[in-house]
């Protein structure tokens, strides 16, 4: 699906991470290669590390505002959720 037809949900979560918060990007319908490329772009834009697990991009820290701006520039619809 093209970016304009997708809504990305940005969650903040700290369960099971020793109190350290992470930002989760959920709701993306992309191929594995496209998810990897998007994860790299988001990590660079936020200046944080992260990973890709089971179709969900995890970025270290509460970076929702920076990530939302980056995704909007790429054409995605963004919703902030959780916390």
KOLPADREN-735648 format. One record per atom (N, C-alpha, C): residue number from 1; residue in one letter; atom name; x, y, z. Coordinates in Angstrom, 3 decimals, always signed. Each point is the difference from the previous one (the first is absolute). Example, Ala and Ser with C-alpha at 12.3 -4.5 7.8 and 13.67 -1.06 7.14 Angstrom:
// KOLPADREN-735648
{1,"A","N",{+13.190,-5.690,+7.800}}
{1,"A","CA",{-0.890,+1.190,+0.000}}
{1,"A","C",{+0.900,+1.200,+0.000}}
{2,"S","N",{-0.350,+1.050,-0.720}}
{2,"S","CA",{+0.820,+1.190,+0.060}}
{2,"S","C",{-0.770,+1.090,+0.730}}
//
This chain:
// KOLPADREN-735648
{1,"X","N",{+0.840,-1.191,+0.000}}
{1,"X","CA",{-0.840,+1.191,+0.000}}
{1,"X","C",{+0.885,+1.255,+0.000}}
{2,"X","N",{-0.409,+1.034,-0.712}}
{2,"X","CA",{+0.778,+1.246,+0.018}}
{2,"X","C",{-0.102,+0.692,+1.365}}
{3,"X","N",{+0.996,+0.812,+0.348}}
{3,"X","CA",{+0.008,+0.656,+1.312}}
{3,"X","C",{-1.255,+0.817,+0.303}}
{4,"X","N",{-0.568,+0.674,-0.990}}
{4,"X","CA",{-1.172,+0.844,+0.230}}
{4,"X","C",{-1.231,-0.767,+0.437}}
{5,"X","N",{-0.036,-1.304,-0.229}}
{5,"X","CA",{-1.156,-0.820,+0.372}}
{5,"X","C",{+0.228,-0.760,+1.298}}
{6,"X","N",{+1.128,+0.238,+0.667}}
{6,"X","CA",{+0.308,-0.729,+1.227}}
{6,"X","C",{+0.020,+0.941,+1.198}}
{7,"X","N",{-0.467,-0.505,+1.132}}
{7,"X","CA",{+0.071,+0.736,+1.250}}
{7,"X","C",{+0.972,-0.731,+0.911}}
{8,"X","N",{+0.990,+0.729,+0.489}}
{8,"X","CA",{+1.003,-0.562,+0.899}}
{8,"X","C",{-0.368,+0.405,+1.425}}
{9,"X","N",{-0.024,-0.967,+0.901}}
{9,"X","CA",{-0.302,+0.270,+1.403}}
{9,"X","C",{+1.301,-0.004,+0.787}}
{10,"X","N",{+0.268,+1.108,+0.701}}
{10,"X","CA",{+1.208,+0.126,+0.809}}
{10,"X","C",{-0.357,-0.233,+1.461}}
{11,"X","N",{+0.544,-1.050,+0.576}}
{11,"X","CA",{-0.254,-0.366,+1.393}}
{11,"X","C",{+1.258,+0.228,+0.826}}
{12,"X","N",{-0.181,+0.308,+1.274}}
{12,"X","CA",{+1.116,+0.047,+0.939}}
{12,"X","C",{-0.193,-1.149,+0.973}}
{13,"X","N",{+1.054,-0.771,+0.220}}
{13,"X","CA",{-0.114,-1.181,+0.843}}
{13,"X","C",{+1.283,-0.193,+0.792}}
{14,"X","N",{-0.126,-0.543,+1.227}}
{14,"X","CA",{+1.194,-0.287,+0.805}}
{14,"X","C",{-0.091,-1.357,+0.695}}
{15,"X","N",{-1.048,-0.766,-0.283}}
{15,"X","CA",{-0.150,-1.311,+0.622}}
{15,"X","C",{+1.133,-0.944,-0.394}}
{16,"X","N",{+0.546,-0.698,+0.984}}
{16,"X","CA",{+1.016,-1.010,-0.277}}
{16,"X","C",{+1.331,+0.555,-0.458}}
{17,"X","N",{+0.221,+1.295,+0.206}}
{17,"X","CA",{+1.240,+0.615,-0.468}}
{17,"X","C",{+0.734,+0.696,+1.137}}
{18,"X","N",{-0.240,-0.420,+1.210}}
{18,"X","CA",{+0.689,+0.567,+1.152}}
{18,"X","C",{-0.301,+1.473,+0.208}}
{19,"X","N",{-1.204,+0.444,-0.358}}
{19,"X","CA",{-0.381,+1.396,+0.183}}
{19,"X","C",{+0.405,+0.917,-1.135}}
{20,"X","N",{+0.774,-0.498,-0.941}}
{20,"X","CA",{+0.417,+0.816,-1.143}}
{20,"X","C",{-1.133,+0.049,-1.024}}
{21,"X","N",{-0.338,+1.180,-0.435}}
{21,"X","CA",{-1.088,+0.158,-0.963}}
{21,"X","C",{+0.467,-0.184,-1.430}}
{22,"X","N",{-0.891,-0.504,-0.838}}
{22,"X","CA",{+0.248,-0.102,-1.440}}
{22,"X","C",{-1.220,+0.521,-0.740}}
{23,"X","N",{+0.207,+0.410,-1.228}}
{23,"X","CA",{-1.079,+0.426,-0.875}}
{23,"X","C",{-0.242,-1.107,-1.006}}
{24,"X","N",{-1.255,-0.437,-0.127}}
{24,"X","CA",{-0.351,-1.070,-0.933}}
{24,"X","C",{-0.777,+0.576,-1.180}}
{25,"X","N",{+0.354,-0.410,-1.207}}
{25,"X","CA",{-0.726,+0.381,-1.204}}
{25,"X","C",{-0.792,-1.212,-0.451}}
{26,"X","N",{-1.328,+0.100,+0.094}}
{26,"X","CA",{-0.872,-1.130,-0.345}}
{26,"X","C",{-0.947,+0.379,-1.129}}
{27,"X","N",{-0.549,-1.017,-0.643}}
{27,"X","CA",{-1.020,+0.206,-1.027}}
{27,"X","C",{+0.548,+0.174,-1.396}}
{28,"X","N",{+1.274,-0.285,-0.200}}
{28,"X","CA",{+0.591,+0.155,-1.327}}
{28,"X","C",{-0.214,-1.251,-0.838}}
{29,"X","N",{-0.415,+0.199,-1.244}}
{29,"X","CA",{-0.169,-1.111,-0.932}}
{29,"X","C",{+1.062,+0.174,-1.082}}
{30,"X","N",{+1.191,-0.534,+0.277}}
{30,"X","CA",{+1.129,+0.132,-0.913}}
{30,"X","C",{+0.728,-1.334,-0.109}}
{31,"X","N",{+0.785,-0.148,-1.054}}
{31,"X","CA",{+0.833,-1.192,-0.129}}
{31,"X","C",{+1.134,+0.085,+1.024}}
{32,"X","N",{+0.657,-1.126,+0.238}}
{32,"X","CA",{+1.090,-0.042,+0.981}}
{32,"X","C",{+1.113,+0.995,-0.374}}
{33,"X","N",{+0.326,+0.072,-1.279}}
{33,"X","CA",{+1.056,+0.916,-0.453}}
{33,"X","C",{-0.398,+1.458,+0.218}}
{34,"X","N",{-1.263,+0.324,-0.290}}
{34,"X","CA",{-0.479,+1.375,+0.204}}
{34,"X","C",{-0.047,+0.360,+1.478}}
{35,"X","N",{-0.391,-0.955,+0.855}}
{35,"X","CA",{-0.004,+0.237,+1.450}}
{35,"X","C",{+1.413,+0.276,+0.494}}
{36,"X","N",{+0.960,-0.770,-0.474}}
{36,"X","CA",{+1.392,+0.187,+0.397}}
{36,"X","C",{+0.493,+1.379,-0.417}}
{37,"X","N",{-0.324,+0.414,-1.220}}
{37,"X","CA",{+0.420,+1.312,-0.494}}
{37,"X","C",{-0.658,+1.120,+0.800}}
{38,"X","N",{-1.290,-0.153,+0.322}}
{38,"X","CA",{-0.704,+1.016,+0.785}}
{38,"X","C",{+0.566,+0.075,+1.413}}
{39,"X","N",{+0.319,-1.151,+0.583}}
{39,"X","CA",{+0.596,-0.026,+1.341}}
{39,"X","C",{+1.322,+0.765,-0.002}}
{40,"X","N",{+0.810,-0.200,-1.019}}
{40,"X","CA",{+1.285,+0.695,-0.095}}
{40,"X","C",{-0.209,+1.506,-0.105}}
{41,"X","N",{-0.959,+0.422,-0.816}}
{41,"X","CA",{-0.298,+1.419,-0.172}}
{41,"X","C",{-0.458,+0.626,+1.310}}
{42,"X","N",{-0.891,-0.682,+0.709}}
{42,"X","CA",{-0.540,+0.520,+1.261}}
{42,"X","C",{+1.087,+0.065,+1.068}}
{43,"X","N",{+0.859,-1.013,+0.048}}
{43,"X","CA",{+1.096,+0.001,+0.981}}
{43,"X","C",{+0.944,+1.183,-0.244}}
{44,"X","N",{+0.311,+0.267,-1.258}}
{44,"X","CA",{+0.890,+1.114,-0.323}}
{44,"X","C",{-0.649,+1.334,+0.340}}
{45,"X","N",{-1.293,+0.135,-0.296}}
{45,"X","CA",{-0.703,+1.250,+0.260}}
{45,"X","C",{-0.124,+0.287,+1.499}}
{46,"X","N",{-0.166,-1.046,+0.800}}
{46,"X","CA",{-0.178,+0.199,+1.440}}
{46,"X","C",{+1.330,-0.008,+0.748}}
{47,"X","N",{+1.053,-0.462,-0.642}}
{47,"X","CA",{+1.307,-0.069,+0.650}}
{47,"X","C",{+0.060,-1.068,+1.074}}
{48,"X","N",{-0.800,-1.043,-0.144}}
{48,"X","CA",{-0.061,-1.072,+0.995}}
{48,"X","C",{+0.176,-1.349,-0.660}}
{49,"X","N",{+0.298,-0.982,+0.827}}
{49,"X","CA",{+0.088,-1.369,-0.487}}
{49,"X","C",{-1.385,-0.613,-0.055}}
{50,"X","N",{-0.090,-1.172,-0.577}}
{50,"X","CA",{-1.282,-0.679,-0.084}}
{50,"X","C",{+0.142,-1.338,-0.687}}
{51,"X","N",{-1.139,-0.667,-0.158}}
{51,"X","CA",{-0.009,-1.314,-0.620}}
{51,"X","C",{-1.348,-0.240,-0.670}}
{52,"X","N",{-0.072,-1.097,-0.723}}
{52,"X","CA",{-1.224,-0.422,-0.670}}
{52,"X","C",{-0.353,-1.379,+0.523}}
{53,"X","N",{-1.154,-0.121,+0.672}}
{53,"X","CA",{-0.422,-1.284,+0.554}}
{53,"X","C",{-1.429,-0.307,-0.432}}
{54,"X","N",{-0.181,-1.092,-0.709}}
{54,"X","CA",{-1.323,-0.495,-0.391}}
{54,"X","C",{-0.871,+1.081,-0.638}}
{55,"X","N",{+0.566,+0.775,-0.913}}
{55,"X","CA",{-0.759,+1.012,-0.718}}
{55,"X","C",{-0.238,+1.285,+0.774}}
{56,"X","N",{+0.604,+0.140,+1.189}}
{56,"X","CA",{-0.128,+1.206,+0.813}}
{56,"X","C",{+1.385,+0.619,+0.138}}
{57,"X","N",{+0.095,+1.294,-0.297}}
{57,"X","CA",{+1.272,+0.697,+0.138}}
{57,"X","C",{+0.080,+0.549,+1.427}}
{58,"X","N",{+1.102,-0.309,+0.707}}
{58,"X","CA",{+0.229,+0.492,+1.357}}
{58,"X","C",{+1.157,+0.992,-0.033}}
{59,"X","N",{-0.237,+1.202,+0.545}}
{59,"X","CA",{+1.028,+1.030,+0.077}}
{59,"X","C",{+0.240,+0.319,+1.467}}
{60,"X","N",{+1.259,+0.085,+0.406}}
{60,"X","CA",{+0.326,+0.248,+1.404}}
{60,"X","C",{-0.423,+1.397,+0.423}}
{61,"X","N",{-0.586,+0.098,+1.194}}
{61,"X","CA",{-0.411,+1.284,+0.561}}
{61,"X","C",{-1.364,+0.436,-0.496}}
{62,"X","N",{-0.517,+1.072,+0.616}}
{62,"X","CA",{-1.295,+0.553,-0.407}}
{62,"X","C",{+0.261,+1.035,-1.090}}
{63,"X","N",{-0.012,-0.437,-1.233}}
{63,"X","CA",{+0.352,+0.829,-1.156}}
{63,"X","C",{-1.220,+0.292,-0.871}}
{64,"X","N",{-1.197,-0.084,+0.560}}
{64,"X","CA",{-1.208,+0.063,-0.825}}
{64,"X","C",{-0.125,+1.270,-0.830}}
{65,"X","N",{+0.364,+1.147,+0.557}}
{65,"X","CA",{-0.159,+1.261,-0.740}}
{65,"X","C",{+0.924,+0.059,-1.215}}
{66,"X","N",{+1.264,-0.348,+0.177}}
{66,"X","CA",{+0.961,+0.012,-1.112}}
{66,"X","C",{-0.405,-0.999,-1.070}}
{67,"X","N",{-0.412,-1.188,+0.443}}
{67,"X","CA",{-0.383,-1.048,-0.949}}
{67,"X","C",{-1.266,+0.405,-0.766}}
{68,"X","N",{-0.954,+0.611,+0.694}}
{68,"X","CA",{-1.238,+0.437,-0.651}}
{68,"X","C",{+0.310,+1.001,-1.116}}
{69,"X","N",{+0.888,+0.946,+0.266}}
{69,"X","CA",{+0.375,+0.979,-1.027}}
{69,"X","C",{+0.626,-0.686,-1.210}}
{70,"X","N",{+0.909,-0.931,+0.258}}
{70,"X","CA",{+0.688,-0.711,-1.077}}
{70,"X","C",{-0.997,-0.784,-0.856}}
{71,"X","N",{-0.921,-0.724,+0.661}}
{71,"X","CA",{-0.974,-0.807,-0.738}}
{71,"X","C",{-0.956,+0.874,-0.810}}
{72,"X","N",{-0.387,+1.156,+0.544}}
{72,"X","CA",{-0.889,+0.909,-0.735}}
{72,"X","C",{+0.686,+0.517,-1.260}}
{73,"X","N",{+1.310,+0.281,+0.101}}
{73,"X","CA",{+0.749,+0.445,-1.176}}
{73,"X","C",{+0.052,-1.089,-1.069}}
{74,"X","N",{-0.015,-1.272,+0.441}}
{74,"X","CA",{+0.024,-1.124,-0.942}}
{74,"X","C",{-1.387,-0.312,-0.565}}
{75,"X","N",{-1.037,+0.681,+0.530}}
{75,"X","CA",{-1.344,-0.171,-0.538}}
{75,"X","C",{-0.919,-0.899,+0.796}}
{76,"X","N",{+0.413,-0.483,+1.167}}
{76,"X","CA",{-0.833,-0.869,+0.822}}
{76,"X","C",{-0.940,+0.818,+0.872}}
{77,"X","N",{-1.148,-0.564,+0.323}}
{77,"X","CA",{-0.892,+0.571,+1.007}}
{77,"X","C",{+0.475,-0.539,+1.333}}
{78,"X","N",{+0.068,+0.855,+1.021}}
{78,"X","CA",{+0.580,-0.383,+1.283}}
{78,"X","C",{-0.990,+0.238,+1.127}}
{79,"X","N",{-0.129,-0.980,+0.895}}
{79,"X","CA",{-0.820,+0.139,+1.208}}
{79,"X","C",{+0.872,-0.341,+1.191}}
{80,"X","N",{-0.016,+0.869,+1.014}}
{80,"X","CA",{+0.717,-0.278,+1.244}}
{80,"X","C",{-0.922,-0.812,+0.903}}
{81,"X","N",{+0.531,-1.059,+0.572}}
{81,"X","CA",{-0.812,-0.869,+0.860}}
{81,"X","C",{+0.818,-0.420,+1.208}}
{82,"X","N",{-0.659,-0.219,+1.106}}
{82,"X","CA",{+0.646,-0.524,+1.189}}
{82,"X","C",{+0.925,+0.967,+0.692}}
{83,"X","N",{-0.157,+0.093,+1.323}}
{83,"X","CA",{+0.899,+0.768,+0.842}}
{83,"X","C",{+0.041,+1.451,-0.296}}
//
